[in-house]
Amino acid sequence: MKGHDIIIAIDGRPLPRFRPDRVVADYIEKEIRRRRPGDLMKLTVLRGPDRIQLSAQLKDAPKLVREARREYFDGLGFTAREFVYGDAIARRLKPGGGRGWLSILSNPTARRP
């Protein structure tokens, strides 16, 4: 999909006409949750004046910050956690564009070895 594409149908079924628009987003999210990773969703979108058929293969949901692996380094006085998808979004990186660990808590009074 591209910016300003408008989803008008999923698997050939037109989207219901809901108000407010947030309800439409909830409907699409519900349709995604009904499926499993690996399933194919066929989307009909409006791109400008054109109707375009797109296929999207669903994947596992990205790991949340609360699910990230954490390590505390007592001698150094800091905690590090795994870099996750939400970190890339917060830093305006391309999805999948960041890997590694983040220092999330420092203790300046920790005794150094």
Buried (B, 14 or more C-beta within 10 A) or exposed (E): EEEEBEBEBBEEEEBEEEEEEEEBEEBBEEBBEEEEEEEEBEBBBBBEEEEEEBEEEBEEEEBEBEEBEEEEEEEBBBBBBBBBBBBBEEEEEEEEEBEEEBEEEEEEEEEEE
